[in-house]
């Protein structure tokens, strides 16, 4: 009698589907420590699937943090054809496990003049001492929000005219600096970075308008995610933000906090 194949219960990340189904486990990863790339049997869309137990745990945390749901009205208002997104540069941090990396990304985003961070998946949220150790309080000066999945954010940003740029090296990716030199990117722009090991999810990659990479001239194929974000953030900032953007972003973020147009992720 052949042994029974191991499976995990998972759920489609797309909010208009959310089908629950089982996926076979790989013999090389029997505990599903990494998301499993596949196709939802209900909506037939590609995604990276996490165990349902992890998704339910993350769902319980959603209420503890500011979430621009339902519909991200804070981004585009009741009429999605009218763009209200106030920041030239923003970022989506998807499934970044290390809290020290998250804190470093907050600090780099603030320094480069980014206006908002969207945190999703297993990405940790302030207040955490590990984040504060590397952010040095930058999370107090950036608009940020938590979302269960990247696909809860990206489509609404695209409706508001935000260009989605993934930071990852693959067969289709292009050199970020060359892309900027060729004037192939525009603002408003959201830069997406992914997990330290597996990178961006399948569904996030599929929704990117452009996928860019940083050139590697040594033996290693990639940089630490926080380091890569910092390099990319400053390349984008140098291209798109004026020298007086620091005071402009501070005034915009302050106005957003006070008006409530964007909910800030503070407890």
C-alpha positions as CSV (number, residue, x, y, z in Angstrom):
1,X,0.0,0.0,0.0
2,X,1.5,3.3,-1.1
3,X,1.9,6.1,1.5
4,X,-0.7,8.8,1.4
5,X,0.5,12.1,-0.1
6,X,0.9,14.9,2.3
7,X,-1.2,18.0,1.6
8,X,-1.9,21.4,3.2
9,X,-5.1,23.4,3.3
10,X,-4.7,26.8,1.8
11,X,-6.8,29.7,0.5
12,X,-6.7,31.8,-2.6
13,X,-5.3,35.3,-1.8
14,X,-7.6,37.2,-4.2
15,X,-10.5,38.8,-2.3
16,X,-13.0,38.1,-5.1
17,X,-12.3,34.3,-4.7
18,X,-10.9,33.2,-1.3
19,X,-11.5,29.6,-2.2
20,X,-10.2,27.1,0.3
21,X,-8.6,23.9,-1.1
22,X,-5.7,21.5,-0.6
23,X,-2.3,21.5,-2.2
24,X,0.3,18.6,-2.2
25,X,3.4,19.2,-0.2
26,X,6.8,18.9,-1.7
27,X,9.0,16.1,-0.2
28,X,11.8,18.7,0.0
29,X,9.6,21.0,2.1
30,X,7.2,18.8,4.0
31,X,6.3,21.5,6.6
32,X,5.5,24.1,3.9
33,X,8.0,26.6,5.3
34,X,7.9,28.4,2.0
35,X,4.8,29.4,0.0
36,X,3.8,26.9,-2.7
37,X,3.5,28.3,-6.3
38,X,0.4,27.0,-8.0
39,X,-3.0,27.8,-9.6
40,X,-6.3,28.3,-7.7
41,X,-8.7,25.6,-8.9
42,X,-11.6,28.0,-8.6
43,X,-10.5,31.3,-10.2
44,X,-7.6,29.8,-12.2
45,X,-5.2,32.6,-11.2
46,X,-1.6,31.9,-10.3
47,X,-0.4,32.6,-6.7
48,X,2.0,31.7,-4.0
49,X,-0.1,29.8,-1.4
50,X,0.6,29.8,2.3
51,X,-0.9,27.3,4.8
52,X,-4.4,28.3,5.9
53,X,-3.3,28.1,9.6
54,X,-0.8,30.9,8.9
55,X,-3.3,33.0,7.0
56,X,-5.8,32.7,9.9
57,X,-3.2,33.8,12.4
58,X,-2.3,36.8,10.2
59,X,-5.9,37.7,9.9
60,X,-6.3,37.9,13.7
61,X,-3.5,40.5,13.6
62,X,-5.1,42.6,11.0
63,X,-7.5,44.3,13.5
64,X,-4.5,45.3,15.6
65,X,-3.1,47.5,12.8
66,X,-4.4,50.2,10.5
67,X,-5.8,48.7,7.3
68,X,-7.0,50.6,4.3
69,X,-10.0,48.3,3.8
70,X,-12.5,47.8,2.5
71,X,-11.7,49.1,-1.0
72,X,-8.8,51.3,0.0
73,X,-11.1,54.3,-0.1
74,X,-8.3,56.2,1.5
75,X,-6.3,55.8,-1.7
76,X,-8.7,56.6,-4.4
77,X,-12.0,57.7,-2.7
78,X,-15.4,56.5,-3.8
79,X,-14.6,57.2,-7.5
80,X,-11.6,55.0,-8.5
81,X,-11.2,57.0,-11.7
82,X,-10.1,60.0,-9.7
83,X,-6.6,59.7,-8.4
84,X,-6.1,61.0,-4.9
85,X,-2.8,59.3,-4.1
86,X,-0.7,62.1,-2.7
87,X,2.9,60.6,-2.7
88,X,5.3,60.4,-5.6
89,X,7.0,57.4,-4.1
90,X,5.7,54.6,-1.9
91,X,6.7,51.0,-1.2
92,X,5.1,47.7,-0.6
93,X,7.0,45.3,1.7
94,X,5.7,41.8,1.1
95,X,6.6,38.8,3.4
96,X,9.8,40.3,4.8
97,X,10.4,38.1,7.8
98,X,13.3,39.9,9.6
99,X,12.1,42.7,11.9
100,X,15.5,44.3,11.6
101,X,15.1,44.4,7.8
102,X,11.7,45.9,8.2
103,X,13.1,48.6,10.5
104,X,15.9,49.3,8.1
105,X,13.4,49.7,5.2
106,X,11.4,52.2,7.2
107,X,14.6,54.2,7.9
108,X,15.7,54.1,4.2
109,X,12.2,55.0,3.0
110,X,12.0,58.0,5.2
111,X,15.5,59.2,4.3
112,X,14.8,58.8,0.5
113,X,11.6,60.8,0.8
114,X,9.1,58.0,0.4
115,X,5.6,59.0,1.6
116,X,4.1,55.6,2.5
117,X,4.8,52.0,3.3
118,X,2.3,49.2,2.8
119,X,3.2,46.1,4.8
120,X,1.7,42.7,3.8
121,X,1.8,39.0,4.6
122,X,4.2,38.0,7.3
123,X,6.0,41.4,7.4
124,X,6.2,42.5,11.0
125,X,4.6,45.8,12.1
126,X,5.5,48.4,14.6
127,X,5.6,48.8,17.5
128,X,8.3,46.2,17.9
129,X,11.7,46.7,19.6
130,X,13.5,44.9,16.8
131,X,12.0,47.3,14.2
132,X,12.7,50.4,16.4
133,X,16.4,49.3,16.8
134,X,17.1,49.8,13.1
135,X,14.4,52.3,12.2
136,X,15.4,54.8,14.9
137,X,11.8,56.0,15.0
138,X,11.3,56.5,11.2
139,X,8.0,54.6,11.5
140,X,6.6,57.6,13.5
141,X,7.2,59.9,10.5
142,X,5.9,57.7,7.6
143,X,2.3,56.9,6.7
144,X,2.1,53.1,6.8
145,X,-0.6,50.3,6.9
146,X,-0.8,46.6,7.1
147,X,-2.6,44.3,4.6
148,X,-3.1,40.5,4.6
149,X,-2.0,40.2,1.0
150,X,-0.2,42.3,-1.6
151,X,-3.2,41.8,-3.9
152,X,-5.3,43.7,-1.4
153,X,-3.3,46.8,-2.3
154,X,-1.8,46.6,-5.8
155,X,-5.0,46.7,-7.9
156,X,-6.3,49.7,-6.0
157,X,-3.1,51.5,-6.4
158,X,-3.1,50.8,-10.1
159,X,-6.6,52.2,-10.4
160,X,-5.2,55.4,-8.9
161,X,-2.5,55.6,-11.6
162,X,0.3,54.3,-9.5
163,X,3.1,52.5,-11.4
164,X,4.0,49.2,-9.8
165,X,7.7,48.4,-9.9
166,X,8.9,45.0,-8.5
167,X,12.5,44.8,-7.3
168,X,13.7,41.3,-8.2
169,X,16.1,39.6,-10.6
170,X,14.5,37.2,-13.0
171,X,14.6,36.4,-16.7
172,X,12.3,39.3,-17.6
173,X,13.8,41.9,-15.2
174,X,15.7,45.0,-16.4
175,X,18.4,47.1,-14.8
176,X,16.8,49.7,-12.6
177,X,19.5,52.4,-13.3
178,X,19.3,51.9,-17.1
179,X,15.5,52.0,-16.9
180,X,15.7,55.3,-15.1
181,X,18.2,56.7,-17.5
182,X,15.9,55.8,-20.4
183,X,13.0,57.7,-18.7
184,X,10.9,54.5,-18.7
185,X,9.4,55.0,-15.2
186,X,7.1,57.6,-13.9
187,X,5.4,58.8,-10.7
188,X,3.4,58.1,-8.7
189,X,5.4,54.9,-8.3
190,X,5.2,52.0,-5.7
191,X,8.3,49.9,-5.3
192,X,7.7,46.3,-4.1
193,X,10.3,44.2,-2.3
194,X,9.7,40.6,-1.2
195,X,10.8,37.8,1.1
196,X,14.5,37.4,1.8
197,X,14.6,33.9,0.4
198,X,11.7,33.4,-2.0
199,X,11.4,37.0,-3.3
200,X,8.1,38.4,-4.5
201,X,5.0,36.2,-4.6
202,X,3.7,34.9,-8.0
203,X,0.6,37.1,-7.7
204,X,2.6,40.3,-7.0
205,X,5.0,39.7,-9.9
206,X,2.0,39.1,-12.2
207,X,0.6,42.5,-11.2
208,X,3.8,44.5,-11.6
209,X,4.0,46.9,-14.5
210,X,7.8,46.6,-14.5
211,X,10.3,44.3,-12.8
212,X,13.7,45.7,-12.2
213,X,16.9,44.5,-10.7
214,X,20.2,45.9,-9.3
215,X,23.3,44.7,-11.2
216,X,25.5,42.3,-9.3
217,X,29.2,42.4,-10.3
218,X,30.5,39.8,-7.8
219,X,29.9,36.2,-7.0
220,X,26.6,36.6,-5.1
221,X,23.3,36.9,-7.1
222,X,21.5,39.3,-4.8
223,X,21.7,41.8,-1.9
224,X,20.1,41.7,1.5
225,X,16.5,42.9,0.9
226,X,16.9,46.0,3.1
227,X,20.2,46.9,1.4
228,X,18.6,46.4,-2.0
229,X,15.6,48.5,-1.0
230,X,17.9,51.3,0.2
231,X,19.9,51.4,-3.1
232,X,16.8,51.3,-5.2
233,X,15.0,53.9,-3.0
234,X,17.8,56.5,-3.4
235,X,18.0,55.9,-7.2
236,X,14.3,56.6,-7.5
237,X,14.5,59.5,-5.1
238,X,17.4,61.1,-7.1
239,X,15.4,60.8,-10.3
240,X,12.0,61.9,-9.2
241,X,12.1,64.0,-6.0
242,X,13.2,67.6,-6.0
243,X,15.8,68.8,-3.5
244,X,13.1,70.4,-1.4
245,X,11.1,67.1,-1.3
246,X,12.0,66.6,2.4
247,X,9.9,69.4,3.6
248,X,7.2,68.7,1.0
249,X,6.8,65.1,2.1
250,X,6.9,66.0,5.8
251,X,4.1,68.5,5.2
252,X,2.1,66.0,3.1
253,X,2.5,63.2,5.7
254,X,1.5,65.6,8.5
255,X,-1.6,66.6,6.5
256,X,-2.6,63.0,5.8
257,X,-2.3,62.1,9.5
258,X,-4.4,65.0,10.6
259,X,-7.1,64.7,7.8
260,X,-7.5,60.9,8.2
261,X,-7.3,60.4,4.4
262,X,-4.8,57.7,5.1
263,X,-4.9,55.6,8.2
264,X,-1.6,55.4,10.0
265,X,-0.6,52.1,11.5
266,X,-0.3,53.2,15.1
267,X,-2.0,51.4,17.9
